[in-house]
Amino acid sequence: MSTGWLDDDTALFVRYGDAFVPRRTEQFDIVCDLLAELPRPSVVELGCGDGRLTERLLGRLHHTRVTAVDTSAEMLALARARLAGFTGRVILHRAGMEEDTALAGGPHGAIVTSLAVHHLDDRDKKALYRHIHGALAPGGVFVMADLVAPVGPAPLALALARWDAEVRAADPAATVPFESARWNTFRFPDPVDRPSGVGEHLNWLARAGFRDVDVCWLYAGHAVFHARRPGRLEEGT
Ligand SMILES: C[S@@+](CC[C@H](N)C(=O)[O-])C[C@H]1O[C@@H](n2cnc3c(N)ncnc32)[C@H](O)[C@@H]1O
């Protein structure tokens, strides 16, 4: 299972994630809104981390069951503790999102992910989108919140500055660790972060066979995408 994510990243992200991710709750709510009408309760979450989005999904969408997948044993242990109140509605599974087992048990009503796909290179992102398309039921949706690469110097400077400003506004105490960990990848490019442009994602998703491919939210180099497998989603497990 390949991941550039490190245990040091886990400790910092778990402590400061609410500040490090611009408008994190708003992003999670957009993801939930895009799944609100789902008649098929089976959801897979890729790169679930410590289960913050999982918790939001299970809390807001009462009929859903989530299989939450991550490579990190440490993150999954934190998620297990966080999600203890949702017994019977959540399964935690250790796997890389590129592995076949990550999407086993389908077809699924929805596949979601937050801040994980940008760790893959472009070739693996394209392969993942094809794999996700094949694992969804007809009419099922893929919703992704993730870091995206601004295109050109002016959009890059804007995203970089807005990201810094959002961290300062969310929690002034997070500013020092954000700076010292060089977390703003637009200011400090890092091989662990491989964000692609919005246009590339839209193109790859369309070429994988998705319809209704769109960006539903975008701010400070972070975006929420929607894509739907053609067909009509039937009620099911
Ligand atoms: C920035 S955290 C995001 C966690 C969570 N989704 C959130 O939004 O709070 C990135 C997570 O992706 C996981 N990850 C990185 N590469 C992965 C891969 N190839 N497959 C599955 N999980 C991966 C890491 O272990 C980490 O938990």
The ligand as an SDF file (V2000), in Angstrom:
LIG
                    3D

 27 29  0  0  0  0  0  0  0  0999 V2000
   -5.0490   14.8610    5.2690 C   0  0  0  0  0  0  0  0  0  0  0  0
   -5.6150   13.3310    5.8960 S   0  0  0  0  0  0  0  0  0  0  0  0
   -7.3710   13.4810    5.6090 C   0  0  0  0  0  0  0  0  0  0  0  0
   -8.1950   12.6460    6.5400 C   0  0  0  0  0  0  0  0  0  0  0  0
   -9.7130   12.8140    6.4100 C   0  0  0  0  0  0  0  0  0  0  0  0
  -10.2050   12.3680    5.1340 N   0  0  0  0  0  0  0  0  0  0  0  0
  -10.1430   14.2440    6.6660 C   0  0  0  0  0  0  0  0  0  0  0  0
  -10.5340   14.9340    5.7190 O   0  0  0  0  0  0  0  0  0  0  0  0
  -10.0690   14.6670    7.8290 O   0  0  0  0  0  0  0  0  0  0  0  0
   -5.1080   12.2030    4.6360 C   0  0  0  0  0  0  0  0  0  0  0  0
   -5.4600   10.7560    4.9470 C   0  0  0  0  0  0  0  0  0  0  0  0
   -5.3020    9.9870    3.7570 O   0  0  0  0  0  0  0  0  0  0  0  0
   -4.7030    8.7660    4.1130 C   0  0  0  0  0  0  0  0  0  0  0  0
   -4.0600    8.2530    2.8900 N   0  0  0  0  0  0  0  0  0  0  0  0
   -2.9830    8.7420    2.2350 C   0  0  0  0  0  0  0  0  0  0  0  0
   -2.7290    8.0180    1.1300 N   0  0  0  0  0  0  0  0  0  0  0  0
   -3.6860    7.0370    1.1040 C   0  0  0  0  0  0  0  0  0  0  0  0
   -3.9590    5.9580    0.2180 C   0  0  0  0  0  0  0  0  0  0  0  0
   -3.2050    5.7400   -0.8610 N   0  0  0  0  0  0  0  0  0  0  0  0
   -5.0140    5.1570    0.4710 N   0  0  0  0  0  0  0  0  0  0  0  0
   -5.7930    5.3710    1.5810 C   0  0  0  0  0  0  0  0  0  0  0  0
   -5.5610    6.3660    2.4630 N   0  0  0  0  0  0  0  0  0  0  0  0
   -4.5210    7.1870    2.2190 C   0  0  0  0  0  0  0  0  0  0  0  0
   -3.7530    9.1020    5.2410 C   0  0  0  0  0  0  0  0  0  0  0  0
   -3.4270    7.9670    6.0050 O   0  0  0  0  0  0  0  0  0  0  0  0
   -4.5770   10.1200    6.0030 C   0  0  0  0  0  0  0  0  0  0  0  0
   -5.3870    9.5130    6.9830 O   0  0  0  0  0  0  0  0  0  0  0  0
  1  2  1  0
  2  3  1  0
  2 10  1  0
  3  4  1  0
  4  5  1  0
  5  6  1  0
  5  7  1  0
  7  8  2  0
  7  9  1  0
 10 11  1  0
 11 12  1  0
 11 26  1  0
 12 13  1  0
 13 14  1  0
 13 24  1  0
 14 15  1  0
 14 23  1  0
 15 16  2  0
 16 17  1  0
 17 18  1  0
 17 23  2  0
 18 19  1  0
 18 20  2  0
 20 21  1  0
 21 22  2  0
 22 23  1  0
 24 25  1  0
 24 26  1  0
 26 27  1  0
M  CHG  2   2   1   9  -1
M  END
$$$$
